[in-house]
């Protein structure tokens, strides 16, 4: 995986119940204990809710769990707050386990929606969709479920419908910061940068300062970036460009695909075709030569021990790749660059990041890019739902029964899984770990290793007893807002003609 940009939407504040819910929890905790209720349980509950309000989430979990142990009658209200605390610190797997205990035969919309949120956070998008749908059958106006459905719709290529859903959620509960945060994201996706910036202001007014200093600073930087576009139309393409099917040749080198590009009419350069990049990416050197200037800061994360990187946001005036011409392209500059590493930062481009579908033909060494892809001929080797939540993701399975979300990364080389996904695989006990030296966009992953003997399935494609690279994907998972199970790179993709169709919400592989 190359790089993941935080478009403010990093370390998402999980305010699913909003400030009001946290306040209500504190209020409940300060009520005089009922007869027979252990005083110790009430004391721990009070302490846990206060720690939550103080953004000390791990300590809050410890106190809340003790309260639940002392008094099982507190289970439901304690578990809800435990789940929200775990989501705040990115402990997605444990949050899902806790939330699942709330789902009983008499479960209501709140707990269904909360469990759906945790399913989403573990990359189980289809299960999350089902939970949100069930919640809405019980209450069609429940804000948290509407917000969840908005994210589902956007990930399935229906961003305009997603905007309608999140606006209904805001109508139902206008005080929840995350709903405004999501609305800003969707407005940006639809190209309404000025309105998105205004929505971020509303988000900031609702966001508590305690525990969210980084989010506040990044939101302000994002607003500055969005307003920088002014009257310019983001990702502007002429009508002939929009309707044309662009056939762009590439050369393959070191298991990467390079296309020729011209930037701002000033420099000719090679860009890596990289669906693991959320934006067009330029090195500091390329940006300087093309006179692409930074506007604001963002956070980025990828493979490597550096973890989160503070990088620059910018705008390319004009990007030309073959017959494809785009103006006012949001761009990330790798400034400052990583020092003392074996390779320089690469320049990269993803058609998906500019709203275009694509088909990579490794045999013909060409990529087809279009708003609407031509229909593929013949019978597909595989067709799987494509989830576009920041990056293109498909569902895979490890050893037949362990689902995981895999990012499709044309800029990556290996097939890899996260350390979290590797936990529990019997191979960890049966085989010697083979240490690897892996260098990613965030430096060295010094603890990477090769894990042999794993069965990998992606829909109808099965790779039996294959060797997978195990990487630390913690940082990009937190920025994505869900547990990244693995990455499908060149080793997997290059065997096929790969179609990534945004409009159809489909990944298709053809032999």
PETA-V969194 format. One record per residue. N is the residue number from 0. D_CENTER is the distance of its C-alpha to the mean C-alpha in whole Angstrom. Layout:
BEGIN
n: (N	N)
d_center: (D_CENTER	D_CENTER)
END
This chain:
BEGIN
n: (0	1	2	3	4	5	6	7	8	9	10	11	12	13	14	15	16	17	18	19	20	21	22	23	24	25	26	27	28	29	30	31	32	33	34	35	36	37	38	39	40	41	42	43	44	45	46	47	48	49	50	51	52	53	54	55	56	57	58	59	60	61	62	63	64	65	66	67	68	69	70	71	72	73	74	75	76	77	78	79	80	81	82	83	84	85	86	87	88	89	90	91	92	93	94	95	96	97	98	99	100	101	102	103	104	105	106	107	108	109	110	111	112	113	114	115	116	117	118	119	120	121	122	123	124	125	126	127	128	129	130	131	132	133	134	135	136	137	138	139	140	141	142	143	144	145	146	147	148	149	150	151	152	153	154	155	156	157	158	159	160	161	162	163	164	165	166	167	168	169	170	171	172	173	174	175	176	177	178	179	180	181	182	183	184	185	186	187	188	189	190	191	192	193	194	195	196	197	198	199	200	201	202	203	204	205	206	207	208	209	210	211	212	213	214	215	216	217	218	219	220	221	222	223	224	225	226	227	228	229	230	231	232	233	234	235	236	237	238	239	240	241	242	243	244	245	246	247	248	249	250	251	252	253	254	255	256	257	258	259	260	261	262	263	264	265	266	267	268	269	270	271	272	273	274	275	276	277	278	279	280	281	282	283	284	285	286	287	288	289	290	291	292	293	294	295	296	297	298	299	300	301	302	303	304	305	306	307	308	309	310	311	312	313	314	315	316	317	318	319	320	321	322	323	324	325	326	327	328	329	330	331	332	333	334	335	336	337	338	339	340	341	342	343	344	345	346	347	348	349	350	351	352	353	354	355	356	357	358	359	360	361	362	363	364	365	366	367	368	369	370	371	372	373	374	375	376	377	378	379	380	381	382	383	384	385	386	387	388	389	390	391	392	393	394	395	396	397	398	399	400	401	402	403	404	405	406	407	408	409	410	411	412	413	414	415	416	417	418	419	420	421	422	423	424	425	426	427	428	429	430	431	432	433	434	435	436	437	438	439	440	441	442	443	444	445	446	447	448	449	450	451	452	453	454	455	456	457	458	459	460	461	462	463	464	465	466	467	468	469	470	471	472	473	474	475	476	477	478	479	480	481	482	483	484	485	486	487	488	489	490	491	492	493	494	495	496	497	498	499	500	501	502	503	504	505	506	507	508	509	510)
d_center: (12	13	11	8	9	9	11	12	9	9	10	10	14	14	17	18	21	22	24	27	26	26	29	30	30	32	34	35	35	38	40	43	42	44	47	46	42	42	42	40	37	38	38	35	33	34	33	29	29	30	28	25	26	26	23	24	22	23	27	26	25	28	30	29	29	33	34	32	35	38	37	36	36	34	31	29	29	28	25	24	24	23	20	18	19	17	14	15	15	12	15	13	16	19	17	17	21	22	21	22	26	26	26	29	32	32	29	28	25	24	23	22	19	19	18	16	14	14	14	10	9	11	9	13	12	15	17	15	16	20	20	19	21	24	24	24	27	29	28	27	26	24	22	19	19	19	16	14	16	15	11	12	15	12	10	14	15	17	15	19	20	16	18	21	20	18	21	23	21	22	26	26	25	24	24	21	19	15	17	18	14	13	16	16	12	14	17	16	14	18	19	21	20	23	22	19	20	23	20	19	22	23	20	21	24	23	21	23	24	24	21	19	21	18	16	19	20	17	17	20	20	17	20	22	20	20	24	25	24	27	29	27	25	22	21	25	26	30	31	32	29	27	29	30	28	28	29	28	29	28	29	28	28	27	25	23	23	25	26	28	27	29	28	30	33	33	32	31	29	27	23	21	19	16	13	11	11	9	13	17	17	21	23	25	28	27	26	29	31	30	30	26	26	24	23	21	19	15	13	12	11	12	15	18	19	19	15	14	16	18	18	19	18	21	22	24	27	27	26	28	27	30	30	27	27	25	26	24	21	18	18	17	20	20	22	23	23	23	27	29	27	28	26	25	22	22	21	19	18	16	17	14	13	16	16	18	19	20	22	23	26	27	31	31	29	28	25	25	23	24	23	24	24	28	28	28	32	33	31	28	27	24	22	19	16	13	10	9	5	5	6	9	9	12	14	16	19	21	24	24	23	20	17	14	11	11	10	12	14	17	17	17	20	20	19	17	16	15	17	16	17	20	21	24	25	28	28	27	31	33	32	32	29	29	28	26	26	22	21	18	17	17	20	22	20	24	23	22	24	25	25	28	29	25	25	22	22	19	21	25	24	25	26	28	29	27	26	22	21	19	17	16	12	12	11	8	7	8	6	3	5	6	9	8	12	13	13	15	17	21	23	21	21	24	26	25	25	21	21	17	18	16	19	20	16	18	18	21	23	27	29)
END
